[in-house]
Amino acid sequence: MQAVVFEQFGEPAEVLSVRDVTPPMVEPGQVFVRMLAAPVNPSELMVVRGIYGKLPELPATPGFEGVGVVESAGGGLYGKLLVGKRVAVLNAPTGSWCEQTVLPAKQAIPLPDDLSVEQAAMFFVNPAAAFIMTRKVLVVPQGEWLLQTAAGSALGRMVVRLGKRFGFRTLCVVRRETQVAELTQLGADAVVVFDPTTDDAVKLRAAVDEKTNGRGVQYAIDPVGGATGSAVVECLGRGGRMLVFGTLADEPLSFSSRALMTPGAQIEGFWLANWMAKQGLIGKLRLVKQVKGLMREGILVSDVSESFPLERVTDAVTAAEQPGRGGKVLLRIGDA
């Protein structure tokens, strides 16, 4: 079979290659999946660069998620029930940027037939994270402000739609003026342009104070870190909570301790895999049902900007990192 492989960490377009490899063997408790499609997520490119929180042994195949068809099972009633079904694969040990993969049966989620291959491929990482952070961890109340950075991303757009659906207000921070009209049209309640390379953190705080009548925000989520995330800390109001769930800037937060002490605010880390590991089976099934429903409503969906066959993976990862790109990049792997 063909698979995307990297033997050393580095720039994705330089270290990724497509080669013939031996298909993985299915073991007890696992399912064997023929892959159909997989997205190119920022977290996967961070893995290839060697800067993610958890790194694989090399050589390795990237891919945290995707969609495929279960062709066989290594025993167990649940795995056998999945044979022939289309499933979302979650963080497969052998990666998802390949023609076939194996993973624990419990990490294969059966999908409804009315979900397109494109949306099925992106079922988990962004939709689940957006929903869990806003509705399960922060539980943002109706009428309250939620500040989010990198708001023009696929996940950021989901958060805007979640705000409209559940009644909380979204204060979106972006780096480019061109994103203001797009997010406003989508339903964002406020959009602030902030570029830490040219703007002082005081500018962001002033914009937040204007929208919140000087209260600051009670809730914030940040996948960036660095100067952008540090500026958000200064925007937290009394008892405010901030979730950090990414390191796009690859720089640490830097702020005065008093930014937390004075308002009694707090910063928490969020990593989807850790949160899911703490949930019982019933909780996971309930989450999947909720995500499916919100996808059907058009809330937890992602636009697709381009798709590439597996052999053009270097073109795919290059396209995925183009500034201002509208929509996800997908790898087309097999036919349904």
TASUL-V967048 format. One record per residue. N is the residue number from 1. RES is the residue in three letters. OMEGA is omega in degrees with one decimal (999 if undefined). Layout:
N&RES&OMEGA, N&RES&OMEGA
//
This chain:
1&MET&176.9, 2&GLN&179.2, 3&ALA&171.6, 4&VAL&-175.4, 5&VAL&167.4, 6&PHE&-176.8, 7&GLU&175.5, 8&GLN&178.0, 9&PHE&179.5, 10&GLY&179.3, 11&GLU&-173.6, 12&PRO&-177.9, 13&ALA&-177.7, 14&GLU&-172.2, 15&VAL&-179.8, 16&LEU&175.2, 17&SER&177.5, 18&VAL&-177.4, 19&ARG&174.7, 20&ASP&179.2, 21&VAL&178.2, 22&THR&178.5, 23&PRO&-178.9, 24&PRO&177.1, 25&MET&178.3, 26&VAL&-178.3, 27&GLU&179.4, 28&PRO&-179.5, 29&GLY&-179.3, 30&GLN&171.3, 31&VAL&178.6, 32&PHE&-171.7, 33&VAL&170.8, 34&ARG&-172.9, 35&MET&177.7, 36&LEU&-177.5, 37&ALA&177.9, 38&ALA&178.9, 39&PRO&172.1, 40&VAL&-178.8, 41&ASN&176.5, 42&PRO&-178.4, 43&SER&-180.0, 44&GLU&177.3, 45&LEU&174.9, 46&MET&176.1, 47&VAL&-179.3, 48&VAL&178.8, 49&ARG&179.4, 50&GLY&-176.1, 51&ILE&178.8, 52&TYR&-177.0, 53&GLY&179.7, 54&LYS&-174.6, 55&LEU&-178.7, 56&PRO&168.8, 57&GLU&-177.6, 58&LEU&-2.4, 59&PRO&-176.3, 60&ALA&174.3, 61&THR&-179.5, 62&PRO&172.3, 63&GLY&178.3, 64&PHE&-174.7, 65&GLU&179.0, 66&GLY&178.8, 67&VAL&179.5, 68&GLY&179.6, 69&VAL&179.1, 70&VAL&-179.0, 71&GLU&177.0, 72&SER&-178.9, 73&ALA&180.0, 74&GLY&179.6, 75&GLY&-179.2, 76&GLY&-176.6, 77&LEU&-176.4, 78&TYR&-179.9, 79&GLY&179.9, 80&LYS&178.8, 81&LEU&-178.3, 82&LEU&-176.0, 83&VAL&-179.0, 84&GLY&-177.2, 85&LYS&174.0, 86&ARG&-174.4, 87&VAL&166.6, 88&ALA&177.8, 89&VAL&-173.8, 90&LEU&172.3, 91&ASN&-179.8, 92&ALA&-179.9, 93&PRO&-179.5, 94&THR&-179.8, 95&GLY&-178.8, 96&SER&178.3, 97&TRP&-176.0, 98&CYS&-177.3, 99&GLU&175.0, 100&GLN&177.4, 101&THR&172.8, 102&VAL&178.5, 103&LEU&176.2, 104&PRO&-177.6, 105&ALA&-178.3, 106&LYS&178.0, 107&GLN&174.0, 108&ALA&-174.6, 109&ILE&178.0, 110&PRO&-174.0, 111&LEU&177.9, 112&PRO&-177.4, 113&ASP&-176.3, 114&ASP&177.7, 115&LEU&-178.0, 116&SER&177.8, 117&VAL&-178.4, 118&GLU&-179.2, 119&GLN&177.9, 120&ALA&-180.0, 121&ALA&-177.0, 122&MET&-171.1, 123&PHE&-163.5, 124&PHE&-165.1, 125&VAL&-178.5, 126&ASN&-179.2, 127&PRO&-178.4, 128&ALA&-179.2, 129&ALA&-179.8, 130&ALA&-178.9, 131&PHE&-177.0, 132&ILE&-177.8, 133&MET&-174.6, 134&THR&-173.4, 135&ARG&-176.8, 136&LYS&-176.5, 137&VAL&179.9, 138&LEU&-177.7, 139&VAL&-175.7, 140&VAL&-177.7, 141&PRO&174.9, 142&GLN&176.6, 143&GLY&-179.7, 144&GLU&177.6, 145&TRP&168.7, 146&LEU&176.5, 147&LEU&175.8, 148&GLN&174.7, 149&THR&-175.0, 150&ALA&-171.5, 151&ALA&178.6, 152&GLY&-180.0, 153&SER&178.0, 154&ALA&178.9, 155&LEU&179.8, 156&GLY&178.5, 157&ARG&175.1, 158&MET&-179.7, 159&VAL&176.9, 160&VAL&179.9, 161&ARG&175.5, 162&LEU&177.3, 163&GLY&178.1, 164&LYS&-177.4, 165&ARG&-173.8, 166&PHE&169.6, 167&GLY&173.5, 168&PHE&-175.9, 169&ARG&-177.6, 170&THR&174.6, 171&LEU&-169.6, 172&CYS&178.8, 173&VAL&-179.8, 174&VAL&-178.6, 175&ARG&-175.3, 176&ARG&180.0, 177&GLU&-177.4, 178&THR&-178.1, 179&GLN&-175.4, 180&VAL&-177.6, 181&ALA&-178.8, 182&GLU&-177.2, 183&LEU&176.3, 184&THR&177.8, 185&GLN&179.2, 186&LEU&179.0, 187&GLY&177.7, 188&ALA&-178.7, 189&ASP&175.8, 190&ALA&178.0, 191&VAL&-178.3, 192&VAL&175.8, 193&VAL&-179.4, 194&PHE&177.4, 195&ASP&-174.5, 196&PRO&178.2, 197&THR&-179.1, 198&THR&-175.4, 199&ASP&175.8, 200&ASP&-179.7, 201&ALA&179.6, 202&VAL&-179.7, 203&LYS&-179.7, 204&LEU&179.9, 205&ARG&179.6, 206&ALA&179.1, 207&ALA&178.5, 208&VAL&179.0, 209&ASP&179.4, 210&GLU&-178.2, 211&LYS&-173.9, 212&THR&-178.5, 213&ASN&175.7, 214&GLY&-177.7, 215&ARG&-168.8, 216&GLY&-179.1, 217&VAL&178.0, 218&GLN&-174.8, 219&TYR&178.8, 220&ALA&173.2, 221&ILE&-175.0, 222&ASP&175.2, 223&PRO&-170.4, 224&VAL&-173.8, 225&GLY&177.9, 226&GLY&-176.8, 227&ALA&179.7, 228&THR&178.5, 229&GLY&179.3, 230&SER&177.8, 231&ALA&178.7, 232&VAL&177.8, 233&VAL&-179.0, 234&GLU&-178.1, 235&CYS&-178.2, 236&LEU&177.6, 237&GLY&-177.5, 238&ARG&-178.8, 239&GLY&-177.0, 240&GLY&178.9, 241&ARG&179.4, 242&MET&174.1, 243&LEU&172.9, 244&VAL&-174.9, 245&PHE&178.2, 246&GLY&179.9, 247&THR&-176.6, 248&LEU&179.6, 249&ALA&-177.5, 250&ASP&177.6, 251&GLU&-178.3, 252&PRO&170.2, 253&LEU&179.2, 254&SER&-178.2, 255&PHE&177.2, 256&SER&177.4, 257&SER&-178.6, 258&ARG&176.7, 259&ALA&175.1, 260&LEU&-175.5, 261&MET&-173.3, 262&THR&178.7, 263&PRO&-176.2, 264&GLY&-177.7, 265&ALA&-179.9, 266&GLN&177.1, 267&ILE&-179.4, 268&GLU&174.4, 269&GLY&176.9, 270&PHE&175.5, 271&TRP&-172.3, 272&LEU&-177.6, 273&ALA&179.9, 274&ASN&-179.5, 275&TRP&-178.8, 276&MET&-178.5, 277&ALA&-178.6, 278&LYS&-175.4, 279&GLN&174.7, 280&GLY&-177.1, 281&LEU&-178.3, 282&ILE&179.2, 283&GLY&179.1, 284&LYS&179.7, 285&LEU&178.0, 286&ARG&178.5, 287&LEU&-179.6, 288&VAL&179.2, 289&LYS&179.7, 290&GLN&179.7, 291&VAL&178.0, 292&LYS&-178.6, 293&GLY&-178.7, 294&LEU&173.3, 295&MET&178.5, 296&ARG&179.5, 297&GLU&-179.0, 298&GLY&-177.4, 299&ILE&-178.7, 300&LEU&179.5, 301&VAL&179.6, 302&SER&171.2, 303&ASP&176.1, 304&VAL&-178.8, 305&SER&-179.0, 306&GLU&172.6, 307&SER&-175.4, 308&PHE&171.5, 309&PRO&-175.6, 310&LEU&-176.6, 311&GLU&177.6, 312&ARG&-176.3, 313&VAL&179.2, 314&THR&175.1, 315&ASP&-178.4, 316&ALA&-178.1, 317&VAL&175.9, 318&THR&179.1, 319&ALA&-176.9, 320&ALA&-176.5, 321&GLU&176.7, 322&GLN&179.0, 323&PRO&176.8, 324&GLY&179.8, 325&ARG&179.4, 326&GLY&178.6, 327&GLY&-178.5, 328&LYS&171.2, 329&VAL&-179.7, 330&LEU&169.2, 331&LEU&174.7, 332&ARG&-171.0, 333&ILE&-177.8, 334&GLY&179.0, 335&ASP&-179.3, 336&ALA&999
//
